[in-house]
């Protein structure tokens, strides 16, 4: 099934490289409580579970989009080798937010503050249109980017629950 194009455009998608360039073995399968996302085996591996009942997926230029119970989740990655010297997570966040702040309001997010894996997390809000929460995790050679986006204020609580679910079950 195709996710409506306007929902994809409104989600303030990560501007990073396609996920399938480095992670062609990404799989999404049904799990006990929702949907299990499993990245490739080896040093770029990751997995997390998202609670939910319904899913629609689409792939655009190697970026995976999954709409789970009306909440859009995007997965993509960015090669660490293409970032400036320094902490890869900090440099990647700067790269993303420098672009996003031209169009959105950037703010902090702390849904995943208890996550033991090194990560960064922030929100990009396009007033009256959408809110996207970015979670980035450093893998061996790339930054994994998970974006959870909503276009309706009433969905914000559900989106927060989806992100909390991802963080509580994330393995990298």
N, C-alpha and C positions, 0 to 999 in steps of 0.2 A: 504494500500500500504506500501511496505517496503522502507525505506530510504536506499540508498546505504551504505553498511558497511564502505567503505573507507571514506565517508563523516562523518560518526559518529566517526570513529577513529581519523580523522584529526582535529576534532573540540576541542580537549583538554578538554574533558568533566570533569565536576566537580566530584571529588572523593568521594562525600558525600553519605549519606544513600538514599535509594529509597524514592521517593515522596509518593508512595502509602502506605507506612508503617504508615504514620501519616495522609495522606490526600487522602484517598481512594475515596472521592467524587469529585475529579477533573473532570470538564467538559469543553469541548471546543465546542462552538457553533458559528454559523454564526452571525455576527453583521452587522450593517448598513455599516460600512467602512472596515470590515475585519473579525476578529475572536476574540471572547470573551472567555477568560480563567477565570474560576470561581473555586476557591478552596472550601473546605468544609465549612459548616456553623459553627458558634461558634467562639471560641477564636483563631483558626488557619485559619480563613477565609481570603481570598484575591481575588481580581479580577483585570484584566487589559485587554485592548483591543489592538490588533495588526492590523494595517492597512495591507490589502493585498487582493489579488484576488484568489490565489490558495493555498491549504494546503495539505500536506501529513503528516500523523502522524504515530508514532511507539512508542511502550513501550518496554523498555529493563530493566529488573530487577527493575521495578517500576519507572524508570526515563521516563518522557515523552519527546519525541522528536517531534518537529513540524517543517517541512520545509515550510516556507511561502514565496512564490515568490522567491525561490532559497536561502533563508537565513535560516540557521538552528538555532532553538531556543530549548534549553533544560531547563526543570524544574525538580528540585529535592529539597530535604531538608536535614537538619542535626539537630539532637536533641541538644538543648542547654545544657542539662544535661551531655553530653559527652565532652563538652569543658572545658578547664582549667578555674579556677576562673578569673574574670575580665570582661571587656566589651565583650559581646558575639560576636558582629560584628567584633571587632578587633581580638579576638582569632580565630574566624572562618577564617578570611582573612589570618592570619598567617598560620593556618593549611593548607589551600589551596595553598598559594603561596610558602610555604616551599617545597611542593611536585612539583609544577609546575616549579619552578626556576631551577630544575635539567635539564629540557628539553627546556625551553622557556625563552624569555626575558619578564620580568614583568614591566609594566609601568602604570602610572596613567591614568584614564579616567574621564571625567567630563561631559558626556552627560546628566547625571541625577542630576547635581549639584543643580538644583532648586527644587528637590523633597523634600517635607516637612517631609516625613517619614524617621526616622533614617535608614541609609543604608551605604553600602560601594560599591565601584565600581573600577575595575581595568581591565587591558588588559594583556593577555598572548599571545605572538607572537612566533610562530615557523617559523623562517625565510624561506621564499619561499614556505611555506606549508599552514598555516592558522593563523588567528587572532581571538581570542575569548575574548569577553568583558563580565565580570562577574558583576552582580548586585546582592547584597545580602540585604535582608530585615529581620529584627527581628520580628518574630511573638511571640505569648505567650510562646510556648514551643520549637520552632524550628527556624532555620534560613532558609528562602526561598531563593533558589539560582536560578537565571535566567541567562542563558548563551546564548549570541548571537554570532554565529560563521560564518565566511566566509573563503573560500579557494582561493578566487580570489580578487586581489586588486581592480578591477573594481566594486566589490560588496560592498566595504567598506562604501560608501556613503549611499547605501540602508540599510545596516546593522545599521548604525548610526541612520537613520530615524526610523527604526523598534524599536530600543532601546528608542529613544525619544518618540515614540508613547506609548510604555509600561509605561514609567515614567510619562507621562502627564496624563495617565488614571488609574494609579495604586491606588488601595484602599486596605488597610490592617488594 
